[in-house]
Amino acid sequence: MRTLFSGDIHVSYSQAYVEGADGLSTSHLASCFAGQVNGLCGAAEPGGMWLITGLHTGQVPFVVEEHGGPPPVGEEWEEVVEVGFVADSSATALVGWAGATFQPLALAPGVYRVRYCAFGIDAGKAADTSRADAPAPDRYLLQFWPSAARPDQVLRQTGEVARYWHDYAQSLDPAQVRAERAESDRRRHPEAERSRQQHEALLWRGARPPGPLGEIPSARTLVLLDRALAEAVADAGAPRQRALARWAARRAFAEAGLDEIVWIAPALAALDSGQALPAPFDDVEASWQALWADEHVRYRAVSPADGQGPDRLQQAVAFPALAAATHPDPTVAVFDVLHHATAAFGSLRLAVLFDDVRRHLDTSSNW
């Protein structure tokens, strides 16, 4: 099992999404659910999934996991549904409404079964909006594993919100929904195009860049912070990207004071030599448990690289860089690692990191 993400996603209108490189049309709710029996995870449209939450607006806890096969259904989950999903590229991301949150998922292309679990969805709807001084009323789990395509299922349903959305999905006539959408697209094409451009401008502060910069979700971090450096990394070639990913992971760990931790140092050495990561890094969940349990780790707060949002634990944002550097695609690996490294350096020391990256790109002897 790999934990692909654990944290908060900003939702509005009780919506979040899983999107691929081409995104998911978020203007056609019915199209995403037509033909399904479940109304919580809409996967009827190619390119992504529409996720229903109880909370209308605010921060909602999400965990995303990848498994080798179907895991047991946890007893704590009140609502559980499953759908099929095709990841057509490595550019899969968990996205908040209107791109307010954008979290890359290191998910390889393939056909997956996806389980969407919810707890407290009725309480989330009752609360309506999140409060900083109160625990989150609802929380969610997404689990992916390889599987042949098959129809969606409702495995567990206990609350009124889930019942309402399941009834809604089952009431849709797929043929009618497709016809209505086609007619709507025909009549409103100019509005749809403008909406698409506005979404692109919001997400990318301009048009989506071509090639890997636009296809790899984590590349967006570097594109928005230093477009020229992002382009240089994209053009570096596979061997230099792999070496840069390994170097940047070690640099992030050093910045966070993790490189000298006794049980972490062997993993960094294995990464440098291209070997498989030793325990506990062969299990993402176990490695995180080891981090939280180690009293020698000294935690510090660091401001976000873009200066937006609250401070974060430097050690927590740096930690995923090590596993990210092992991604089989070197272009994905280097942008994923740099995404975590920029978070570890934060706004005050971001220039130091970027200067070091440029020096490594310019010094051929490092490769």
N, C-alpha and C positions, 0 to 999 in steps of 0.2 A: 504493500500500500504506500502511495505517495500523497502527501498533502500538497496540493497545488496552490491553495490559498486559504488563509484564515484571517479574517478581519471584517471590517465594516464596509458596506456598500451603501451609497446614498440613493434612496429611492424617492420617487414622486409618483403620484397617482397609482400607488401600490404596484409599481412596475420595476423590474430589472431584467437584464437580458444576457444571454450567451451569444456572442457574435463571432463570425469568421472574418476573413479578409474583406469580403464584399459587404459586410454588415447584414442587418436584418431589418426589413421594413417594419417600423414601429407605428405605422399609420393604419394598419389593417389587422386589428385584434382578431376579428372573426376568421381571417385566413389562417392565422397561426393555430387556431383550435378546431376548425371545421373538420369533421370526420373522426375526432377523438372522443374517448369516453371520459377523459380527465380534463379539468378546466384550470389546473394550477400550473402546468408546464406545457406550453404550446410549442409543438415541434412539427406542425404540419407544413410549414414553409421551409424550404431549403435555406441554409446559411446561418441558422441560429435557433434559439429557443426563447420564448417569452415567458418570464417567471412572474407569477402573481404573489404578492406579499400581503400581509394583513395591514401593516403600517402604511398610512397614506404618504407621509413625507418624513424623511429623516434618515438616520443611520441605522442600518439593520445588520446584525452579525450573520456572516456567511462562512461556511467551510466547504472547500471543494477538494475532493479526493479522487485519485485514480487507483483502481484495483485490477488485479489479474483476472478476477472472476467475480460473480455476484456475492457481495458480502452479506452477512446476516442483517436483518432489519432490526434496528435498535428499538427496544421497547419504549424508549422515551419519546419517540416521534408520534405525534397525533395524526398527522396527515402524511401519506406516502403514496407517490405515484411513480410510474416508470414510462419512459418513452424511448424511441430510437433516435439516434443523432449521427449524422455524417460530418466528421471534421475533415473538410476538403483541403486544409493547409495547416501549417503550424501556427497560423495567426489566429488562434482562438482566444477570446478574452471574456471576462465577466465585466459587464458594463452597467453602470447606473443610468437612470433616466437622463436623456439628452447628453450622455457622456460625462455626467458629473463625477462619476468614478470610473476608472478604466484600469482593470487589473489583468495583465497578461497571464495566460495559463499555459504551462509547458506541456501541451497535449499534442501528441503526434497525430498526423492524419490517419483516418481510419473510420470504421463503423463501430459505434458504441451503443450500449444500453446505458441509459441515464436514469438514476433514481433521485427524485426530488422529495426531500423530507422537510416537514414544517412542524414547529412547536410554537404554540401561543398565537396562532394566526388570528383567532377571534379576539384575543386580548390586544393584539396589534391594531386591529380595525377599531376597537373601542377606544384605544389611546389616541389614534389618528396621527399624531406627530410624536417624534422622539424628544426626550428631555435629557439634557446633559447631567442633571442631578438625580436621574432615576435609571434603574437597569432597563435594558431593552426588553420590551414585552414579548417580542417574537424573534425567532432565530431559524436558520435554514441550513440544510446540508445537501450538496450535490455530489453524487458518486458516479464515476464513469468506469466502465469496463468493456473490453472488446466483446462483441456479440453480433450474431446475424440479425438483420432487420426483422422486427415483428411488431404487431400492434401495441399501442399503449395500454396501460392497465392502471386501475385504482387498487392499490394493495391495502390501504387503510384510510378510512374517512370517519371523523368523529365530530367535527365542528360545523357550524352553520355557514361560515365563509366558504369552506371547501365544498359543501353541498350546493350552495348557490352557483359556484363556478363550474362544478361538474354538470349541473343541470343546464347551464348556459351552453357548454360545449356540446352536449348531447342533443340540444334543440336545433343546432345549426344544420342546414342542408348544404353539403359541400358543393354541389352543382350550382345552387343558387348563389352561394358566397362567391364562387369563382366568377360567375357571370356579373354579379354586382361589382366586384372589384375591377374586372376588365372594363366595364362601362365607366366606372369612376376614374380609372387611369386614363381612359380615352378623353373624358371631358375635362379632367383636371391635370393633365400632363404638365402644363406650365407651372401650376402650383406645386406639383410633386417635385419637379426639377428644382424649383426655388427652395423647397424644403430640404432637399438633398444637399444643395449647395450651402444652405445655412448650417446644416448639421456638420458638414465637412469643415466649414469655417470655424465653428465652435470647437470641434474636436482637434483640428490641426492648426488653428489660427491661420487658415488659408487652405489651399487645395491639398488633398492627400498626395504626398510625394510618390513617384513611381518606384517600382522595384521593391527590394527588401525593406526600404525605409517606410513604405506604406503598407507592406504585407505583414511585417512582424510587429505585433502589438507593443512589445517593450521598446522598439526603436523610437516610438513616439516621444519617449522621455528625452532622448538625446536630440532628436530633431527640434523639439521646442526650446531646448536649452542652448544648443550650439549646432546649427544646421550644417555648417562647414565641417565640423568634426564628425558629425554623424555620416556625412557623405564620404569622408576619408576612411572611416571604419568600414563602411559598406563596400568600398572599392579595394580594401586591403588584400583580399584573396584568402582562401581557406586556411593555409598554414599560419599566416600572420594573425588571422582572427582567432584561431584556436590558442595560439601563444598569448595573445592579448587577453583573452578570456581568463586564462589561468593566472596571468600576472595580476589582472584587475581584481580577481577574487581574493588573492593573497593580500593585495593592497587594501581592499575593503576590510579584511579581517585584522590587518595591522592597525588600521585607523581606529577600529573598534576595540583594540586591545585583546583580540581573541586569538592571535597567532601564537601566543606563548602558552595557552592553556594546554595542559598535559595531554588530554585525550583528543585535542583538535590538531595539534602539530603533526601527528602521523598522517592525518587525512590531507593536509596541505602538501606534505611531502609526496604522497601518492598522486595527488593532482599534478604536481610539477613533473612527475615522471610518466604521466599518462596511464597510471595503473588504476584499477577499480578502488573506490573509496572503502576504507575498512569500517568495521562496526565502531560506533553506532550509525555511521553515515550511510550504511546500506539499507536503512529504514528511516524515512524522514521523521515519522512520529517519534521514534526512539531517540533520534538526534536532538529534537526539540526538547524532549523530556530531560535529556542529559544537560542541555544548556540551562534550563530553568532550575535544575537541581544543584548546579555547581556553585558553591558559595564563593569560589574564587573569581567568578565573573563580576566585574564592576560595571554597573549600568549607568549610562549617561544619556541625557536628552539632547537631541539634535534637531535643528529647525529644518523643515522640508527644503529641498534643493531649489524649488521654484518660489519659496517664500510664502506659499499659500498653506493655510491650515495649521493645526496645532503641532507642537513638537512631538517627536517620536523617540522611542528607545533605540539608540544607535546600534546596540548589539543585536537587537531583534531585526532591524532592517538590513543589517549586513549579513546575517547568518545564511539566508537563502542563496547567497552568491556562490558558495562552494558547490552545492548541488547543481546550480544553474550552469556552471562551467563544464559540466559533464554531458550536456545535451548533445546528441549525436550530430546535429546540424551546427557547424561552427559559427555560421552567421547568426543563428538564433542564440547560441551560447554567448557570444560576445555582447550582443545587445541586452540579453537578459541579465548578464553579470553587471554590465555598466548601469543598467536600471537600478540594481540594488546598491552598487557602489556610490552612485550619486546620492542616494538616500542616506548612506552611511556618512558621507562627507558633509552633507547638509549645505545650506546656503553660504555659510561663513567660509568654508574651505573648498567649495566646489572648484574654484579657479586653480587650486593646487592640483586636484585630481586631473582636470582637463589638460593642464600644462604637462603633467607626467604622461598622460595618454599620447599627446602629440609627440613628445620626445621618443616614446617607444615606437610610434609609427614611423618616425623619421630616421630611426637608428637601425639600419639593416642588420647590424651585428647581433641585435637582440633576438633575431629570428634564425 
